[in-house]
Each structure stands twice: as structure tokens, then as C-alpha cells.
Amino acid sequence: MTTLRDVEPEKLIRALSEEFKKMDELKPPEWAKFAKTGRHKEMPPMEKDWWYVRLGAILRAVSLNGPVGVQRLRSKYGGRKKFGQKPKRFVKASGNIIRKALQQLENAGLVMKKEKKGRIVTKKGQSLLDKTAANIIKGAKNESK
């Protein structure tokens, strides 16, 4: 049985983002093209499909670390902020982006809330992760032949 731990994270997240583009429940909000992903960033993401990539990364993170809440994910996606001559400091990522992404994943049935614990992956979400990982491995085997 192939799991998400058997493939490279970047390949899995890219493949998941392609799957998410086909789902009607998962669409970027109107404001997403203008939003920075955190205080530590100077500009919004340059990629057009960054929302789907973030959804894939969040689904993978919830699967590996669940139950997980918005605050832990904010710390995961945070980074160093420059303050000119002052020392750099760590700041958390945008909570609104993570919250909306989790809500969309919940509406799609891939993630669910565990009471007072955070979010965990549903059977449907785990199945999607495993099928995507299996497809990546099949593709790699076919390319090597």
C-alpha cells in the first residue's frame, strides 16, 4: 500500500493541486490574488494557482500532524521578518488564509473538526492522498522503463 510518506512532498502537493482544480468546492476567494501569505512577505505569491498548492500543503500537514489547529499551521507557514538594522524575528503566517483553506477542505469532505482538538483528515481525504501518491509512483515507474 502506497502512502503519502512514500513520495516527495513537492510532487505530492503539485499533484494534489491539480486534483483540487477539478473540484467545485475548492475555489480561491476573490481577495486571494491581492493577499500576502504573512507579515514576513513583501508581496503576494506570483503563481496563479498558489491557492491550490497551499490547500495541498495544508491537507498533507493535517494528515501527518493531525489533529492540528490554525495556530500550529500559522507557525508552520510563518517565517523571518526583516526590521532593517534590528535583528530578524520569526512571525506567524496569515491565519485568514489558513482558516479559509481549512473551511474549504471541510466543505469538500476531506478534513473534519475533532472536538476541541483541531482538524483531522477524513477517510475520503486519506484516500485522495493515498491514490495521488500511488499515481505518482506509477508515473515514476513508467518513466524509468
Secondary structure, DSSP 8 states (H G I E B T S, - for coil): ---GGGS-HHHHHHHHHHHHHH-SS----GGGGT--SBTT-SS--S-TTHHHHHHHHHHHHHHHH-SB-HHHHHHHT-EEEEETTEEEEEE-B-HHHHHHHHHHHHHTTSEEEETTTEEEE-HHHHHHHHHHHHHHHHHHHHHH-
